[in-house]
C-alpha cells in the first residue's frame, strides 16, 4: 500500500510539474536554444532534480525540448524548413477537422465561432496581437473539439505546441491579423452552410496562408508588447 501511495504521489507531482513547465515554455519564458538549468527549476518548484529530469524527458519526446548528451536540456530550435513541414501536416489535420464538423455542425457551434470572430475583429481594430493570438488559438481549438475526433484533436494539439512561436511570427507578417480573420470567416461561412468540401478547402488554405506569411521579412506590429509569445494559457 505504501509503495502504491508513493507511486500515486510521484505520478501526480510529475503531472503537475509537466503542466507547469510546459506552460512556461509556451508562454515564451525561455528563448529558442536556451539551456534550462535543472537546479534552478528544482528550486523554483521546490522539488528534487529527479522529477525535473523526468518531465524534461517527456517534453523532449513531445518536441518542445532537446536533450543534448553531456550538455543538458535546451529549448528546441525549429528552423523554417522544419516549421514548413509542420505547417503542411497541420493544414491536412485542420482541413479534416473542418470537413468533419461541417457534417455535424449545430447552431450552438456556429454561435460560439461567430462570438470568437467578433472578438478577434475587435483585436484587429486595435492592432493588438496580444489580444488576437489567444482568441485565434481558441478558434482553431474549438473547431477541433466540435469535430469530435479525439485522436485528430490530440495530433493537431501537439503540432500547435511545436509551432507556437512560428504561428505568432506568421500573424505579424503581411497584414496577418486582418487576413487571418477574413480567412476564419470563410471557414465559418462554409460550416454554416454545411458544405464539407468548401470548409475543408477554406481551412486548408488558411493554414497554408500562415505558412506563406511565416517566410516574409520580420515586421513590427503595434500593440505587441514584447518579443516573447503571448500567454497561450491552456493551449490545446
Backbone as JSON, one array per atom type, in Angstrom:
{
  "sequence": "XXXXXXXXXXXXXXXXXXXXXXXXXXXXXXXXXXXXXXXXXXXXXXXXXXXXXXXXXXXXXXXXXXXXXXXXXXXXXXXXXXXXXXXXXXXXXXXXXXXXXXXXXXXXXXXXXXXXXXXXXXXXXXXXXXXXXXXXXXXXXXXXXXXXXXXXXXXXXXXXXXXXXXXXXXXXXXXXXXXXXXXXXXXXXXXXXXXXXXXXXXXXXXXXXXXXXXXXXXXXXXXXXXXXXXXXXXXX",
  "N": [[0.83, -1.21, 0.0], [1.95, 1.24, 0.82], [3.92, 1.57, -1.11], [2.32, 1.84, -3.36], [0.99, 4.21, -2.73], [3.14, 6.02, -2.73], [3.82, 5.85, -5.41], [1.54, 6.96, -6.64], [1.64, 9.54, -5.57], [4.08, 10.49, -6.61], [3.52, 10.27, -9.32], [1.43, 12.09, -9.6], [2.77, 14.45, -8.89], [4.65, 14.63, -10.96], [2.94, 15.02, -13.13], [1.82, 17.51, -12.51], [4.13, 19.13, -12.5], [4.89, 18.83, -15.14], [2.79, 20.1, -16.52], [3.14, 22.7, -15.54], [5.77, 23.4, -16.36], [5.53, 23.12, -19.11], [3.69, 25.13, -19.61], [5.25, 27.39, -19.0], [7.14, 27.21, -21.04], [5.54, 27.51, -23.35], [4.61, 30.05, -22.95], [6.66, 31.62, -23.66], [8.78, 32.1, -21.97], [11.34, 31.02, -22.07], [14.0, 31.33, -24.35], [14.42, 30.21, -27.79], [16.78, 27.63, -28.08], [17.9, 28.18, -25.64], [19.52, 27.15, -22.62], [18.17, 25.09, -20.13], [18.27, 25.24, -16.7], [18.53, 22.68, -14.51], [18.83, 22.64, -11.72], [17.96, 25.2, -10.99], [15.31, 25.08, -11.82], [14.4, 23.03, -10.17], [14.65, 24.25, -7.69], [12.88, 26.36, -8.06], [10.4, 25.07, -8.25], [10.37, 23.75, -5.9], [11.23, 21.05, -5.61], [13.02, 17.89, -5.99], [15.8, 17.15, -8.23], [15.22, 14.88, -9.68], [12.37, 14.51, -10.49], [12.26, 16.74, -12.18], [14.05, 16.07, -14.23], [12.67, 13.88, -15.3], [10.34, 15.08, -16.27], [11.45, 16.82, -18.16], [12.45, 14.96, -19.99], [10.03, 13.91, -20.92], [8.89, 16.15, -22.16], [10.76, 16.59, -24.1], [10.31, 14.41, -25.73], [7.92, 15.22, -26.79], [8.72, 17.18, -28.45], [9.26, 19.75, -27.56], [11.48, 20.35, -26.04], [15.07, 19.79, -26.1], [17.33, 17.21, -25.54], [20.67, 17.17, -24.87], [23.4, 15.14, -24.9], [25.73, 15.1, -22.23], [25.64, 17.83, -22.04], [23.16, 18.98, -21.38], [19.77, 20.22, -20.98], [17.9, 21.81, -23.46], [16.0, 24.51, -24.9], [14.1, 23.76, -27.71], [15.12, 24.46, -31.02], [13.49, 25.44, -33.93], [13.84, 25.38, -37.3], [13.09, 27.19, -40.38], [12.56, 25.36, -42.41], [11.83, 23.01, -41.05], [9.59, 24.02, -39.72], [7.96, 24.59, -41.9], [7.36, 22.02, -42.81], [5.87, 21.09, -40.63], [3.72, 22.85, -40.77], [2.53, 21.97, -43.16], [1.58, 19.43, -42.44], [-0.13, 20.17, -40.4], [-2.0, 21.66, -41.84], [-3.36, 19.68, -43.27], [-4.55, 18.25, -41.15], [-6.17, 20.19, -39.91], [-7.89, 20.83, -41.99], [-9.21, 18.39, -42.27], [-10.58, 18.31, -39.85], [-12.34, 20.49, -40.16], [-13.87, 19.56, -42.3], [-15.11, 17.3, -41.14], [-16.57, 18.58, -39.1], [-18.39, 20.11, -40.57], [-20.27, 18.25, -41.32], [-21.76, 17.79, -39.09], [-22.35, 20.09, -37.78], [-23.76, 22.43, -35.45], [-26.22, 24.9, -34.45], [-25.36, 26.03, -32.1], [-22.61, 25.59, -32.22], [-21.9, 27.28, -34.38], [-22.66, 29.74, -33.33], [-20.84, 30.05, -31.2], [-18.39, 30.11, -32.61], [-18.78, 32.4, -34.15], [-18.91, 34.3, -32.15], [-16.24, 34.3, -31.31], [-15.07, 35.19, -33.68], [-16.01, 37.84, -33.78], [-14.79, 38.93, -31.5], [-12.11, 38.64, -32.23], [-12.12, 40.4, -34.35], [-12.34, 42.82, -33.03], [-9.84, 42.87, -31.81], [-8.26, 43.06, -34.09], [-8.95, 45.62, -34.95], [-7.76, 47.09, -32.97], [-5.17, 46.62, -33.55], [-3.82, 44.66, -32.13], [-1.83, 42.12, -31.37], [-1.42, 40.74, -29.02], [-3.96, 40.57, -27.93], [-5.29, 39.26, -29.97], [-4.01, 36.78, -30.48], [-4.46, 34.65, -28.42], [-7.22, 34.33, -28.81], [-7.3, 33.47, -31.42], [-6.06, 30.97, -31.14], [-8.02, 29.75, -29.57], [-10.18, 29.72, -31.33], [-9.33, 27.96, -33.39], [-8.94, 25.65, -31.85], [-11.54, 25.21, -30.99], [-12.86, 24.4, -33.32], [-11.57, 21.97, -33.73], [-12.38, 20.6, -31.4], [-15.2, 20.6, -31.68], [-15.42, 19.03, -33.92], [-15.15, 16.45, -33.0], [-13.37, 14.26, -33.02], [-11.22, 12.6, -31.2], [-8.55, 11.61, -31.48], [-7.63, 12.99, -33.71], [-7.77, 15.59, -32.74], [-5.87, 15.47, -30.66], [-3.48, 14.94, -32.1], [-3.32, 17.25, -33.65], [-3.08, 19.18, -31.66], [-0.53, 18.67, -30.57], [1.11, 19.46, -32.67], [0.51, 22.17, -32.73], [1.67, 23.07, -30.37], [4.38, 22.75, -30.93], [4.66, 24.62, -32.91], [4.1, 27.16, -31.95], [5.64, 29.57, -31.65], [6.36, 30.15, -34.28], [3.84, 30.48, -35.4], [3.0, 32.79, -34.17], [4.81, 34.6, -35.31], [3.97, 34.42, -37.99], [1.49, 35.66, -37.88], [2.27, 38.23, -37.53], [3.08, 39.16, -39.97], [2.6, 40.54, -43.26], [0.0, 41.87, -43.11], [-1.21, 40.2, -41.34], [-3.11, 39.81, -39.12], [-5.62, 40.9, -39.94], [-6.01, 39.58, -42.41], [-5.97, 36.93, -41.55], [-8.34, 36.76, -40.01], [-10.29, 37.26, -41.91], [-10.02, 34.95, -43.41], [-10.81, 33.14, -41.44], [-13.54, 33.76, -41.33], [-14.43, 32.84, -43.78], [-14.17, 30.11, -43.42], [-16.07, 29.67, -41.39], [-18.39, 30.47, -42.72], [-18.64, 28.46, -44.65], [-18.99, 26.27, -42.96], [-21.4, 26.99, -41.74], [-23.12, 26.68, -43.87], [-23.04, 24.0, -44.11], [-21.31, 22.85, -45.91], [-19.12, 20.61, -46.65], [-16.93, 20.24, -48.38], [-16.18, 22.86, -49.13], [-15.6, 23.9, -46.61], [-13.43, 22.32, -45.86], [-11.55, 23.04, -47.84], [-11.28, 25.8, -47.35], [-10.22, 25.79, -44.76], [-7.82, 24.41, -45.15], [-6.44, 26.11, -46.94], [-6.24, 28.32, -45.33], [-4.36, 27.62, -43.32], [-2.12, 27.18, -44.94], [-1.78, 29.74, -45.87], [-0.87, 31.01, -43.57], [1.55, 29.71, -43.38], [2.85, 30.78, -45.63], [3.05, 33.48, -44.89], [4.81, 33.25, -42.83], [7.35, 33.16, -43.93], [7.93, 35.7, -44.72], [9.77, 38.85, -44.45], [10.68, 40.0, -41.15], [8.43, 42.05, -39.25], [7.32, 44.86, -37.39], [4.54, 45.12, -35.19], [2.07, 47.26, -33.97], [0.99, 47.27, -30.58], [1.89, 44.85, -29.78], [3.47, 43.6, -27.11], [6.04, 42.59, -26.47], [9.02, 40.64, -27.27], [8.47, 38.06, -26.61], [6.33, 35.18, -26.84], [2.76, 35.61, -26.66], [0.82, 34.87, -23.71], [-0.27, 31.64, -23.8], [-1.97, 30.18, -22.27], [-4.16, 27.48, -21.64], [-3.21, 25.93, -23.84], [-4.28, 24.06, -26.6]],
  "CA": [[0.0, 0.0, 0.0], [2.83, 2.4, 0.89], [4.55, 1.72, -2.42], [1.3, 2.34, -4.27], [0.76, 5.61, -2.38], [4.28, 6.79, -3.22], [3.71, 5.9, -6.87], [0.5, 7.93, -6.99], [2.12, 10.87, -5.23], [5.1, 10.87, -7.59], [2.87, 10.42, -10.62], [0.7, 13.35, -9.55], [3.76, 15.52, -8.89], [5.2, 14.72, -12.31], [1.9, 15.6, -13.99], [1.73, 18.93, -12.19], [5.36, 19.76, -12.98], [4.86, 18.83, -16.61], [1.88, 21.17, -16.95], [3.71, 24.0, -15.2], [6.92, 23.69, -17.21], [5.02, 23.29, -20.47], [3.09, 26.46, -19.65], [6.34, 28.36, -19.07], [7.73, 27.11, -22.38], [4.62, 28.05, -24.34], [4.42, 31.48, -22.7], [7.82, 32.33, -24.18], [9.74, 32.45, -20.9], [12.67, 30.59, -22.48], [14.28, 31.6, -25.76], [14.87, 29.05, -28.55], [18.19, 27.33, -27.89], [18.34, 28.48, -24.27], [19.73, 26.0, -21.74], [17.37, 25.08, -18.92], [19.06, 24.82, -15.54], [17.73, 21.76, -13.7], [18.88, 23.07, -10.32], [17.1, 26.38, -10.84], [13.92, 24.63, -11.93], [14.08, 22.27, -8.96], [14.45, 25.25, -6.63], [11.67, 27.13, -8.38], [9.21, 24.27, -7.98], [10.55, 23.12, -4.58], [11.31, 19.59, -5.77], [14.37, 17.42, -6.3], [16.1, 17.18, -9.67], [14.69, 13.69, -10.33], [11.14, 14.79, -11.23], [12.55, 17.71, -13.24], [14.63, 15.3, -15.34], [11.61, 13.06, -15.9], [9.47, 15.99, -17.01], [12.2, 17.28, -19.33], [12.46, 13.86, -20.97], [8.7, 13.82, -21.52], [8.69, 17.3, -23.04], [11.65, 16.38, -25.25], [9.61, 13.47, -26.61], [6.86, 15.97, -27.45], [9.32, 18.12, -29.39], [9.39, 21.1, -27.02], [12.84, 20.48, -25.53], [16.1, 18.94, -26.72], [18.31, 16.68, -24.59], [21.99, 17.07, -25.5], [24.28, 14.37, -24.01], [26.86, 15.78, -21.58], [25.48, 19.29, -22.05], [21.97, 19.35, -20.64], [18.45, 20.36, -21.6], [17.8, 23.08, -24.17], [14.8, 24.79, -25.67], [14.27, 23.31, -29.09], [15.09, 25.42, -32.12], [12.84, 24.94, -35.14], [14.17, 26.25, -38.42], [11.95, 27.42, -41.27], [12.26, 24.14, -43.16], [11.07, 22.15, -40.15], [8.29, 24.65, -39.49], [7.16, 24.42, -43.11], [6.87, 20.64, -42.81], [4.83, 21.01, -39.62], [2.56, 23.56, -41.31], [1.88, 21.12, -44.15], [0.82, 18.4, -41.72], [-1.22, 20.85, -39.68], [-3.03, 22.04, -42.82], [-4.18, 18.5, -43.53], [-5.34, 17.91, -39.96], [-7.2, 21.21, -39.69], [-8.86, 20.66, -43.07], [-10.01, 17.2, -41.94], [-11.49, 18.68, -38.77], [-13.39, 21.34, -40.72], [-14.75, 18.7, -43.1], [-15.92, 16.53, -40.2], [-17.51, 19.46, -38.39], [-19.44, 20.54, -41.49], [-21.29, 17.2, -41.42], [-22.49, 17.66, -37.83], [-22.34, 21.39, -37.12], [-25.01, 22.86, -34.84], [-26.36, 26.35, -34.28], [-24.53, 26.41, -30.95], [-21.23, 25.65, -32.71], [-21.75, 28.49, -35.19], [-22.76, 30.88, -32.42], [-19.57, 30.19, -30.48], [-17.36, 30.52, -33.56], [-19.03, 33.8, -34.52], [-18.51, 35.11, -30.99], [-14.79, 34.43, -31.38], [-14.77, 36.04, -34.83], [-16.26, 39.23, -33.41], [-13.75, 39.35, -30.55], [-10.88, 38.8, -32.99], [-12.25, 41.62, -35.14], [-12.02, 43.92, -32.12], [-8.39, 42.87, -31.66], [-7.71, 43.56, -35.35], [-9.16, 47.07, -34.95], [-6.78, 47.66, -32.03], [-3.83, 46.2, -33.99], [-3.25, 44.02, -30.94], [-1.52, 40.7, -31.44], [-1.57, 40.16, -27.69], [-5.38, 40.25, -27.76], [-5.74, 38.37, -31.05], [-3.37, 35.46, -30.51], [-5.18, 33.6, -27.68], [-8.53, 34.1, -29.43], [-7.01, 32.66, -32.6], [-5.85, 29.61, -30.66], [-9.31, 29.23, -29.12], [-10.99, 29.47, -32.53], [-8.86, 26.72, -34.02], [-9.21, 24.53, -30.95], [-12.99, 24.98, -30.97], [-13.2, 23.6, -34.49], [-11.09, 20.6, -33.47], [-13.25, 19.99, -30.38], [-16.54, 20.38, -32.22], [-15.35, 17.94, -34.92], [-15.45, 15.25, -32.24], [-12.43, 13.16, -33.22], [-10.21, 12.79, -30.17], [-7.19, 11.37, -31.99], [-7.31, 14.11, -34.59], [-7.56, 16.74, -31.86], [-4.6, 15.3, -29.96], [-2.39, 15.1, -33.06], [-3.25, 18.66, -34.01], [-2.61, 19.93, -30.49], [0.92, 18.52, -30.44], [1.74, 20.31, -33.69], [0.32, 23.56, -32.32], [2.66, 23.39, -29.34], [5.69, 22.89, -31.56], [4.68, 25.72, -33.86], [3.5, 28.38, -31.42], [6.44, 30.76, -31.92], [6.27, 30.46, -35.7], [2.49, 30.97, -35.67], [2.99, 34.2, -33.76], [5.52, 35.36, -36.34], [3.15, 34.46, -39.2], [0.43, 36.65, -37.69], [2.88, 39.56, -37.56], [3.53, 39.49, -41.31], [1.71, 40.67, -44.4], [-1.37, 42.16, -42.71], [-1.63, 38.9, -40.86], [-4.29, 39.76, -38.27], [-6.81, 41.13, -40.74], [-6.14, 38.5, -43.39], [-6.29, 35.71, -40.81], [-9.74, 36.71, -39.6], [-11.08, 37.11, -43.13], [-9.98, 33.51, -43.71], [-11.66, 32.48, -40.45], [-14.94, 33.96, -41.69], [-14.72, 31.94, -44.9], [-14.35, 28.77, -42.85], [-17.35, 29.63, -40.68], [-19.46, 30.54, -43.71], [-18.78, 27.12, -45.22], [-19.56, 25.42, -41.92], [-22.8, 27.38, -41.57], [-23.85, 26.11, -45.0], [-22.9, 22.55, -44.11], [-20.57, 22.48, -47.12], [-17.9, 19.96, -46.16], [-15.82, 20.47, -49.31], [-15.76, 24.25, -49.01], [-14.99, 24.08, -45.28], [-12.12, 21.67, -45.91], [-10.66, 23.85, -48.67], [-11.01, 27.07, -46.67], [-9.34, 25.51, -43.62], [-6.51, 24.03, -45.69], [-5.79, 27.3, -47.49], [-5.96, 29.22, -44.2], [-3.09, 27.23, -42.7], [-1.05, 27.42, -45.91], [-1.57, 31.19, -45.9], [0.0, 31.29, -42.44], [2.88, 29.21, -43.75], [3.45, 31.74, -46.55], [3.4, 34.7, -44.15], [5.94, 32.93, -41.95], [8.61, 33.34, -44.64], [8.14, 37.1, -45.05], [10.68, 39.53, -43.53], [10.08, 40.38, -39.88], [7.84, 43.38, -39.2], [6.78, 45.2, -36.07], [3.11, 45.36, -35.15], [1.68, 47.99, -32.77], [0.15, 46.53, -29.65], [2.55, 43.62, -29.33], [4.22, 44.19, -26.01], [7.42, 42.14, -26.29], [9.46, 39.62, -28.2], [8.01, 36.75, -26.18], [5.0, 34.8, -27.28], [1.73, 35.9, -25.69], [0.46, 33.75, -22.85], [-1.18, 30.76, -24.51], [-2.87, 29.53, -21.33], [-4.31, 26.03, -21.83], [-3.07, 25.67, -25.25], [-4.81, 22.71, -26.77]],
  "C": [[0.87, 1.27, 0.0], [3.49, 2.66, -0.46], [3.56, 2.3, -3.43], [1.03, 3.82, -4.02], [1.89, 6.49, -2.9], [4.24, 6.93, -4.73], [2.7, 6.97, -7.3], [0.94, 9.35, -6.7], [3.14, 11.37, -6.25], [4.49, 11.13, -8.96], [2.13, 11.76, -10.69], [1.66, 14.53, -9.61], [4.32, 15.73, -10.29], [4.21, 15.38, -13.25], [1.79, 17.1, -13.77], [2.94, 19.68, -12.72], [5.36, 19.87, -14.5], [3.96, 19.95, -17.13], [2.5, 22.54, -16.71], [4.88, 24.36, -16.12], [6.49, 23.91, -18.65], [4.4, 24.68, -20.62], [4.15, 27.54, -19.75], [6.96, 28.38, -20.47], [6.84, 27.81, -23.4], [4.34, 29.54, -24.14], [5.61, 32.3, -23.2], [8.84, 32.71, -23.14], [11.17, 32.08, -21.28], [12.84, 30.84, -23.98], [14.68, 30.31, -26.48], [16.37, 28.85, -28.4], [18.71, 27.58, -26.49], [18.48, 27.2, -23.44], [18.88, 26.15, -20.5], [18.2, 24.51, -17.77], [18.19, 23.96, -14.63], [17.7, 22.17, -12.24], [17.95, 24.26, -10.07], [15.63, 25.99, -10.91], [13.49, 23.86, -10.69], [13.82, 23.22, -7.79], [13.15, 26.01, -6.83], [10.4, 26.38, -7.99], [9.28, 23.52, -6.64], [10.49, 21.6, -4.66], [12.77, 19.2, -5.98], [14.58, 17.43, -7.81], [15.5, 15.98, -10.41], [13.41, 13.95, -11.11], [11.35, 15.79, -12.37], [13.12, 16.99, -14.46], [13.55, 14.51, -16.07], [10.69, 13.92, -16.76], [10.17, 16.49, -18.28], [12.28, 16.21, -20.4], [11.12, 13.77, -21.69], [8.47, 14.96, -22.51], [9.62, 17.25, -24.25], [10.99, 15.43, -26.24], [8.49, 14.16, -27.38], [7.4, 17.03, -28.41], [9.48, 19.53, -28.87], [10.8, 21.38, -26.49], [13.78, 19.56, -26.28], [17.1, 18.51, -25.65], [19.63, 16.48, -25.32], [22.92, 16.34, -24.54], [25.47, 15.2, -23.53], [26.76, 17.31, -21.59], [24.24, 19.74, -21.29], [20.72, 19.44, -21.48], [18.35, 21.75, -22.22], [16.42, 23.25, -24.78], [15.06, 24.4, -27.12], [14.24, 24.5, -30.05], [14.41, 24.75, -33.31], [13.18, 25.89, -36.27], [12.98, 26.33, -39.38], [11.58, 26.17, -42.07], [11.43, 23.17, -42.31], [9.67, 22.71, -39.91], [7.39, 24.47, -40.7], [6.58, 23.01, -43.19], [5.72, 20.48, -41.81], [3.56, 21.72, -40.09], [1.81, 22.69, -42.31], [1.03, 20.04, -43.49], [-0.37, 19.03, -41.02], [-2.35, 21.25, -40.63], [-3.95, 20.86, -43.1], [-5.08, 18.14, -42.37], [-6.48, 18.91, -39.75], [-8.29, 21.11, -40.76], [-9.77, 19.47, -42.78], [-11.02, 17.53, -40.84], [-12.64, 19.54, -39.29], [-14.38, 20.52, -41.54], [-15.67, 17.89, -42.19], [-16.98, 17.4, -39.52], [-18.66, 19.88, -39.29], [-20.57, 19.51, -41.59], [-22.14, 17.09, -40.16], [-22.65, 18.99, -37.1], [-23.73, 21.76, -36.6], [-25.04, 24.38, -34.75], [-25.49, 26.85, -33.13], [-23.06, 26.52, -31.36], [-20.99, 26.97, -33.46], [-21.78, 29.74, -34.31], [-21.45, 31.12, -31.68], [-18.45, 30.66, -31.41], [-17.54, 31.98, -33.97], [-18.68, 34.75, -33.37], [-17.0, 35.35, -31.01], [-14.37, 35.31, -32.55], [-14.93, 37.51, -34.47], [-15.2, 39.75, -32.44], [-12.41, 39.52, -31.27], [-10.92, 40.06, -33.84], [-11.94, 42.85, -34.29], [-10.5, 44.02, -31.93], [-7.7, 43.39, -32.92], [-7.8, 45.09, -35.37], [-8.16, 47.77, -34.03], [-5.35, 47.37, -32.45], [-3.1, 45.48, -32.86], [-3.06, 42.52, -31.14], [-1.74, 40.03, -30.09], [-3.02, 39.79, -27.4], [-5.83, 39.19, -28.76], [-5.26, 36.93, -30.88], [-4.12, 34.4, -29.7], [-6.56, 33.32, -28.24], [-8.38, 33.24, -30.68], [-6.8, 31.2, -32.21], [-7.18, 28.97, -30.26], [-10.22, 28.89, -30.3], [-10.61, 28.14, -33.18], [-9.19, 25.51, -33.14], [-10.69, 24.2, -30.9], [-13.41, 24.12, -32.16], [-12.75, 22.16, -34.3], [-11.98, 19.9, -32.46], [-14.62, 19.66, -30.94], [-16.55, 19.25, -33.24], [-15.54, 16.58, -34.27], [-14.56, 14.05, -32.48], [-11.25, 13.37, -32.28], [-8.79, 12.61, -30.66], [-6.72, 12.51, -32.89], [-6.98, 15.35, -33.76], [-6.2, 16.65, -31.17], [-3.42, 15.52, -30.9], [-2.21, 16.56, -33.44], [-2.66, 19.48, -32.87], [-1.1, 19.85, -30.32], [1.65, 19.38, -31.46], [1.64, 21.78, -33.3], [1.38, 23.96, -31.3], [4.06, 23.57, -29.94], [5.79, 24.18, -32.37], [4.35, 27.08, -33.26], [4.31, 29.64, -31.71], [6.38, 31.14, -33.39], [4.88, 30.97, -36.07], [2.38, 32.43, -35.28], [3.66, 35.05, -34.83], [4.67, 35.49, -37.6], [2.04, 35.5, -39.08], [0.97, 38.07, -37.72], [3.11, 40.04, -38.99], [2.36, 39.71, -42.26], [0.26, 40.96, -44.05], [-2.02, 40.98, -42.06], [-2.91, 38.87, -40.05], [-5.56, 39.89, -39.09], [-7.06, 39.99, -41.72], [-6.56, 37.21, -42.7], [-7.77, 35.64, -40.46], [-10.69, 36.67, -40.79], [-11.15, 35.63, -43.52], [-10.82, 32.72, -42.72], [-13.13, 32.59, -40.85], [-15.34, 33.08, -42.87], [-14.96, 30.52, -44.4], [-15.71, 28.66, -42.19], [-18.52, 29.69, -41.65], [-19.71, 29.17, -44.34], [-19.4, 26.16, -44.21], [-21.04, 25.71, -41.74], [-23.67, 26.77, -42.67], [-23.8, 24.59, -45.03], [-22.17, 22.02, -45.32], [-19.21, 21.92, -46.71], [-16.7, 20.24, -47.07], [-15.28, 21.88, -49.18], [-15.08, 24.51, -47.67], [-13.59, 23.5, -45.26], [-11.13, 22.53, -46.69], [-10.29, 25.16, -47.98], [-10.04, 26.88, -45.5], [-7.92, 25.19, -44.09], [-5.75, 25.26, -46.18], [-5.44, 28.3, -46.39], [-4.61, 28.89, -43.56], [-1.93, 27.47, -43.66], [-0.76, 28.91, -46.05], [-0.66, 31.61, -44.75], [1.42, 30.84, -42.71], [3.58, 30.21, -44.68], [3.88, 33.01, -45.83], [4.63, 34.48, -43.27], [7.28, 33.25, -42.61], [8.88, 34.79, -45.02], [9.12, 37.74, -44.07], [9.95, 39.98, -42.27], [9.56, 41.81, -39.94], [7.27, 43.63, -37.83], [5.3, 45.5, -36.19], [2.77, 46.11, -33.89], [0.81, 47.12, -31.88], [0.74, 45.23, -29.21], [3.61, 44.03, -28.34], [5.67, 43.77, -25.92], [7.77, 41.13, -27.34], [8.99, 38.25, -27.81], [6.64, 36.46, -26.74], [3.99, 35.21, -26.23], [1.4, 34.67, -24.88], [-0.58, 32.9, -23.55], [-2.12, 30.03, -23.58], [-2.93, 28.04, -21.55], [-4.3, 25.72, -23.31], [-3.38, 24.23, -25.55], [-3.79, 21.74, -27.3]]
}
